[in-house]
Amino acid sequence: MTIHVRRLQGGAQAQFVEGLEWLFAPPGSRPVDWDRDRAVERTAQLLAHEDVVALFEARSDEDQLVGVASVYVDILSVRFGRRASIEDLAVHPEWRSRGVGSNLLAAARAWAHEQGADYVFLESGLARTEAHRFYRREGATHAAAAFRWSSER
């Protein structure tokens, strides 16, 4: 079994978004304002910004979508240098623990390094303990607690 990881190409936005929806299964949850059509539109917009974002897809030998990831070069920190953030890393539930996540993570980190990132940041929900174990096995350190505010409109 070989996992093929490549940059997402135009026309595959809807499949990429379907992959993101794997994150909604427990222990995750669907964002309150989730709109699939808007997510597909945002994915198309991101594909036009190859210098600051990379979207990856992982496929099986049979060309089945088995994982997706997005990584952004987002800030230049005074203290830590150029940061890249992995915003999404989702693996099809039937393909977990088969190397998909490792391959996606490696591709995202390599791209971030090529873009000049000094470090890669990944935020993960508190309930995702299995994912946290995976990230630690991949060499990540638990470096921060994350806090979030919704914009008031």
C-alpha positions as CSV (number, residue, x, y, z in Angstrom):
1,M,0.0,0.0,0.0
2,T,1.4,3.3,-1.1
3,I,0.2,6.7,0.0
4,H,0.5,9.4,-2.7
5,V,0.6,13.0,-1.4
6,R,0.4,15.9,-3.8
7,R,-0.6,19.5,-3.9
8,L,-4.3,20.0,-4.5
9,Q,-5.2,20.9,-8.1
10,G,-8.0,23.2,-9.2
11,G,-11.2,21.3,-9.7
12,A,-10.7,19.1,-6.6
13,Q,-12.0,21.7,-4.1
14,A,-15.2,19.8,-3.3
15,Q,-13.3,16.6,-2.5
16,F,-10.9,18.5,-0.3
17,V,-13.8,19.9,1.7
18,E,-15.3,16.4,2.0
19,G,-12.0,15.4,3.6
20,L,-12.2,18.3,6.1
21,E,-15.6,17.0,7.2
22,W,-13.9,13.9,8.6
23,L,-12.9,16.3,11.4
24,F,-16.5,16.7,12.5
25,A,-16.9,13.1,13.7
26,P,-16.5,12.6,17.5
27,P,-14.5,13.8,19.3
28,G,-14.7,16.7,16.9
29,S,-17.8,18.7,16.0
30,R,-19.3,20.6,13.1
31,P,-18.7,24.4,13.3
32,V,-21.9,26.2,14.1
33,D,-21.7,28.3,10.9
34,W,-20.4,25.5,8.6
35,D,-21.4,26.0,5.0
36,R,-20.0,23.5,2.6
37,D,-20.5,25.7,-0.5
38,R,-18.7,28.6,1.2
39,A,-15.9,26.2,2.2
40,V,-15.5,25.0,-1.5
41,E,-15.4,28.7,-2.6
42,R,-12.7,29.5,0.1
43,T,-10.7,26.5,-1.1
44,A,-10.7,27.8,-4.6
45,Q,-9.6,31.2,-3.4
46,L,-6.7,29.7,-1.5
47,L,-5.4,27.8,-4.6
48,A,-4.6,31.2,-6.1
49,H,-2.1,32.0,-3.3
50,E,0.6,29.3,-3.7
51,D,3.2,31.5,-2.1
52,V,1.5,31.6,1.3
53,V,-0.7,28.4,1.4
54,A,-0.4,24.8,0.3
55,L,-3.3,22.4,0.2
56,F,-2.3,18.7,0.1
57,E,-4.3,15.6,-0.7
58,A,-3.3,12.0,0.1
59,R,-4.6,9.3,-2.2
60,S,-4.4,5.5,-2.1
61,D,-3.1,3.4,-5.0
62,E,-6.7,3.2,-6.2
63,D,-6.9,7.0,-6.2
64,Q,-9.2,7.2,-3.2
65,L,-9.0,10.4,-1.2
66,V,-7.7,9.3,2.2
67,G,-6.4,12.5,3.7
68,V,-6.1,16.3,3.4
69,A,-3.9,19.0,5.0
70,S,-3.5,22.7,4.7
71,V,-0.5,24.8,5.7
72,Y,-0.1,28.5,5.7
73,V,2.9,30.8,6.1
74,D,1.2,33.3,8.2
75,I,3.3,35.6,10.5
76,L,6.8,36.8,11.1
77,S,7.1,36.8,14.9
78,V,9.6,39.1,16.6
79,R,10.5,36.3,19.1
80,F,10.4,33.2,17.0
81,G,10.8,34.1,13.3
82,R,8.7,33.0,10.4
83,R,5.7,30.8,11.4
84,A,3.8,28.3,9.3
85,S,0.5,26.9,10.6
86,I,-1.0,23.6,9.8
87,E,-4.7,24.6,9.9
88,D,-6.3,21.3,8.9
89,L,-5.0,17.7,9.0
90,A,-7.7,15.1,8.4
91,V,-7.4,11.4,7.6
92,H,-10.3,9.2,6.5
93,P,-11.4,7.2,9.6
94,E,-10.7,3.8,7.9
95,W,-7.2,4.9,6.9
96,R,-5.9,6.1,10.3
97,S,-2.7,4.5,11.7
98,R,-1.6,3.6,8.1
99,G,0.9,6.3,7.5
100,V,-1.5,8.9,5.8
101,G,-1.1,11.5,8.6
102,S,2.7,11.1,8.7
103,N,3.0,11.6,5.0
104,L,0.7,14.6,5.0
105,L,2.5,16.1,8.0
106,A,5.9,15.5,6.3
107,A,4.7,17.2,3.1
108,A,3.3,20.2,5.0
109,R,6.5,20.6,7.0
110,A,8.7,20.3,4.0
111,W,6.7,22.9,2.1
112,A,6.8,25.3,5.1
113,H,10.6,24.9,5.3
114,E,10.9,25.6,1.5
115,Q,8.9,28.8,2.2
116,G,11.4,29.9,4.8
117,A,9.4,29.0,7.9
118,D,11.5,28.8,11.1
119,Y,8.9,26.6,12.9
120,V,5.5,25.0,12.3
121,F,2.5,25.5,14.6
122,L,-0.5,23.2,14.8
123,E,-3.5,23.7,17.0
124,S,-5.6,20.7,18.0
125,G,-8.9,20.4,19.9
126,L,-8.6,19.4,23.6
127,A,-10.7,16.2,23.0
128,R,-8.4,14.9,20.3
129,T,-6.2,12.9,22.5
130,E,-5.4,10.3,19.8
131,A,-4.2,13.0,17.5
132,H,-2.1,14.5,20.3
133,R,-0.3,11.2,20.8
134,F,0.3,11.1,17.0
135,Y,1.8,14.6,17.0
136,R,4.1,13.8,19.9
137,R,5.2,10.6,18.1
138,E,6.0,12.8,15.1
139,G,8.3,14.9,17.3
140,A,6.1,17.8,18.2
141,T,6.3,19.5,21.6
142,H,3.2,20.7,23.5
143,A,4.2,24.3,23.4
144,A,1.1,26.5,24.2
145,A,-2.5,26.7,25.1
146,A,-4.7,28.3,22.4
147,F,-7.6,30.7,23.0
148,R,-10.1,31.9,20.5
149,W,-12.6,34.7,20.2
150,S,-15.3,34.9,17.6
151,S,-15.6,38.2,15.8
152,E,-18.6,40.2,16.9
153,R,-20.6,41.4,13.9
